[in-house]
Amino acid sequence: MNATDRTPADLLRSALAADPARPLVTFYDDATGERVELSVATFANWVAKTANLLQGELAAEPGDRLALLLPAHWQSAVWLLAAASTGVLVDVDGDAAKADLVVAGPDRLEDARACRGERIALALRPLGGRFPQPPEGFLDYAVEVPSQGDRFAPLAPVDPEEPALIVAGAELSGSELVDRARLDAPGLGLTGPGDRLLSTLGYDTWEGLSAGLYAPLASGGSLILCRHTDQAAENVLQDRIDSERVTATAR
């Protein structure tokens, strides 16, 4: 990663320039048996499409607050980077009533209805599938995002000193987030390209977000993000660690 990177979006651009084909995020859901592997290029494409949805279709502006009511999931990671690309402030597990827009999974739709702005629902089905029946009052992300552009350019440059993330009550600017992720990386066993971190942590704390996205991105490493590991036998997780050539874990 470049020393001049000051926002999460900068980190992703540097990763794309360095090696677009390498795996960036590999996601497992042990409740469904899902496995998804996203290269840097594929992940960046999802981010670009989602950022275009935010800026274009949803008319989100820098400084708008997005309540993110999603678990640790590859699509949650996409939304975090898309918001960073547009200057939208992400409030993880935030109060939807205080947000300008809300993004929610299937188990948080009732909480999300408190938002008076745009509401986006994610089915979190394997392969990014849509809802069988779109939830009333929500846009279905899986329906809206495919038609968005594959390249994104913000209407205004994102200020790295503006608030970018709120998690567990702590607010971080883009530059603070990048600095903390870089500092966390060595302690998580991430020292450079080739390192592969497996995380079973949730996204409701900084520790979970750092291990489950930002530190691997800041270090040039790769992430294996696992959900519902309580439904997998211990030997399944160990086999995964071996097969994915994991070099470090956060559990």
C-alpha positions in Angstrom: 0.0 0.0 0.0 1.1 3.6 -0.6 2.1 5.8 2.3 0.0 8.6 0.7 -3.2 6.6 1.0 -5.5 8.6 3.4 -8.9 7.0 2.9 -10.2 3.4 2.7 -11.0 4.1 -1.0 -7.4 5.1 -1.5 -6.3 1.7 -0.1 -8.5 -0.1 -2.5 -7.2 1.9 -5.5 -3.7 1.0 -4.5 -4.5 -2.7 -4.1 -6.1 -2.6 -7.6 -3.0 -1.0 -9.1 -0.7 -3.4 -7.4 -2.3 -6.7 -8.2 -5.9 -6.8 -9.4 -6.1 -10.5 -9.8 -5.1 -11.6 -6.3 -7.8 -12.8 -3.9 -8.9 -10.0 -1.5 -12.0 -11.3 0.3 -13.0 -15.0 0.6 -16.3 -15.4 2.4 -17.8 -18.5 4.1 -21.3 -18.9 5.6 -21.5 -22.1 7.6 -25.3 -21.8 7.8 -25.7 -22.1 4.1 -22.5 -23.7 2.9 -21.7 -20.6 0.8 -18.2 -19.8 -0.4 -17.5 -16.7 -2.4 -14.0 -15.6 -3.5 -13.5 -12.0 -4.7 -10.4 -10.8 -6.4 -9.3 -7.2 -5.9 -10.7 -6.4 -9.3 -14.1 -8.1 -8.6 -14.4 -6.5 -5.2 -13.5 -3.1 -6.7 -16.2 -3.6 -9.3 -18.9 -4.3 -6.7 -17.7 -1.2 -4.8 -17.9 1.0 -7.9 -21.4 -0.2 -8.8 -22.5 0.4 -5.2 -20.9 3.8 -5.0 -22.7 4.7 -8.3 -26.0 3.5 -6.7 -25.3 5.7 -3.6 -24.3 8.8 -5.5 -26.7 8.5 -8.5 -29.9 6.6 -7.7 -29.9 7.4 -4.0 -28.5 11.0 -4.3 -26.3 10.5 -1.3 -23.9 13.3 -0.6 -20.7 13.6 1.4 -21.5 13.9 5.1 -24.8 12.0 4.8 -25.3 9.4 7.5 -25.8 5.7 6.5 -27.0 3.3 9.1 -25.4 -0.1 8.3 -27.5 -2.8 9.8 -25.6 -5.8 8.4 -23.5 -8.6 9.8 -19.9 -9.4 8.9 -20.4 -10.4 5.2 -18.7 -9.7 1.9 -21.5 -7.4 0.8 -21.2 -5.4 4.0 -17.5 -4.9 3.2 -18.6 -3.6 -0.3 -20.9 -1.1 1.3 -18.2 0.1 3.7 -15.8 0.8 0.8 -18.6 2.3 -1.4 -19.5 4.8 1.3 -15.8 5.7 1.8 -15.7 6.3 -2.0 -18.5 8.8 -1.8 -17.8 10.5 1.5 -20.9 9.1 3.2 -20.5 8.5 6.9 -21.2 4.9 7.9 -22.8 4.4 11.3 -22.4 0.6 12.0 -25.5 -0.7 13.8 -26.6 2.9 14.1 -30.0 4.3 14.8 -32.0 4.3 11.6 -34.2 7.1 12.8 -31.1 9.4 12.9 -29.8 8.3 9.5 -30.3 9.8 6.0 -30.4 6.3 4.5 -30.3 2.8 5.8 -28.9 -0.5 4.5 -30.3 -3.6 6.3 -30.2 -7.4 6.1 -33.3 -9.5 6.3 -33.3 -9.7 10.1 -33.0 -5.9 10.6 -35.8 -4.7 8.3 -38.1 -3.6 11.1 -35.3 -1.6 12.7 -34.6 0.0 9.3 -38.2 1.2 8.9 -37.4 4.0 11.3 -35.4 5.7 8.6 -37.3 8.4 6.7 -34.8 8.4 3.9 -33.9 5.8 1.4 -34.0 2.2 2.6 -32.0 -0.6 0.9 -32.5 -4.2 1.8 -30.0 -7.1 1.2 -31.2 -10.6 1.2 -27.7 -11.9 2.0 -28.4 -15.0 -0.1 -25.7 -17.1 -1.8 -24.2 -15.5 -4.9 -25.8 -12.1 -4.0 -29.3 -13.3 -4.8 -32.4 -11.1 -4.5 -35.4 -11.4 -2.2 -38.1 -13.8 -3.6 -40.5 -10.9 -2.8 -39.0 -7.4 -2.3 -39.7 -6.1 1.2 -42.3 -3.3 1.1 -40.7 0.1 1.4 -37.3 -1.0 0.5 -35.1 -1.2 -2.6 -33.7 -4.6 -3.2 -29.9 -4.2 -3.5 -29.6 -7.3 -5.7 -32.1 -5.8 -8.2 -30.7 -2.3 -8.2 -26.9 -2.8 -8.3 -26.3 -4.9 -11.5 -27.2 -2.0 -13.9 -24.9 0.5 -12.2 -21.7 1.6 -13.9 -18.5 -0.3 -13.5 -16.4 2.8 -12.9 -17.0 5.4 -10.2 -15.9 9.0 -9.9 -17.1 11.1 -6.9 -18.7 14.4 -7.7 -16.4 16.0 -5.2 -13.1 14.8 -3.7 -13.5 12.9 -0.4 -12.0 14.8 2.5 -9.9 12.4 4.5 -10.3 14.5 7.6 -14.1 14.3 7.6 -16.0 11.6 9.6 -16.1 8.3 7.8 -17.1 5.7 10.3 -18.9 5.3 13.6 -18.6 2.0 15.4 -19.4 1.2 19.0 -19.8 4.9 19.6 -16.4 5.9 18.3 -16.1 8.2 15.3 -13.2 8.0 13.0 -12.2 10.2 10.0 -10.9 8.5 6.8 -7.3 9.2 7.7 -7.7 8.1 11.3 -9.3 4.8 10.1 -6.4 4.2 7.7 -3.8 5.0 10.4 -5.5 2.6 12.9 -5.7 -0.2 10.3 -2.0 0.1 9.5 -1.1 0.1 13.2 -3.4 -3.0 13.8 -2.0 -5.0 10.9 1.3 -6.3 12.5 -0.5 -7.3 15.7 -2.9 -9.4 13.6 0.0 -11.1 11.8 -0.3 -9.0 8.6 3.1 -7.8 7.4 2.6 -7.7 3.7 1.4 -9.4 0.5 0.9 -13.1 0.9 -0.5 -12.9 4.4 -4.0 -14.4 4.7 -6.0 -13.6 7.8 -9.1 -15.6 8.8 -11.6 -13.7 10.9 -14.7 -14.9 12.6 -15.3 -11.6 14.4 -18.5 -9.6 13.9 -18.6 -6.1 12.4 -20.1 -4.4 15.5 -16.7 -3.4 17.0 -13.6 -1.7 15.6 -11.6 -4.9 16.3 -14.0 -6.9 14.0 -14.0 -4.3 11.3 -10.2 -4.0 11.4 -9.5 -7.7 11.2 -12.4 -8.3 8.9 -11.6 -5.7 6.3 -9.4 -2.7 6.9 -6.2 -4.2 8.2 -5.9 -6.8 5.4 -6.6 -4.0 2.9 -4.1 -1.7 4.5 -1.3 -4.3 4.6 -1.7 -5.8 1.1 -2.9 -9.1 2.6 -6.0 -11.2 2.0 -9.1 -11.9 4.1 -11.0 -15.1 4.8 -14.2 -13.8 6.4 -16.4 -16.5 8.2 -19.9 -16.2 9.4 -22.0 -18.7 11.5 -18.9 -20.6 12.5 -20.8 -21.8 15.6 -22.7 -24.1 13.2 -19.5 -25.7 11.9 -17.4 -28.4 13.6 -14.0 -27.4 14.9 -12.3 -29.7 12.3 -14.1 -27.9 9.5 -12.6 -24.6 10.6 -9.2 -26.2 10.9 -9.5 -27.8 7.4 -10.4 -24.3 6.1 -7.4 -22.8 7.7 -5.2 -25.4 6.0 -6.9 -25.3 2.6 -7.0 -21.5 2.4 -3.3 -21.3 3.4 -4.2 -19.0 6.4 -1.2 -17.4 8.1 -3.1 -15.7 10.9 -6.5 -15.8 12.7 -8.8 -13.4 14.6 -11.4 -15.3 16.5 
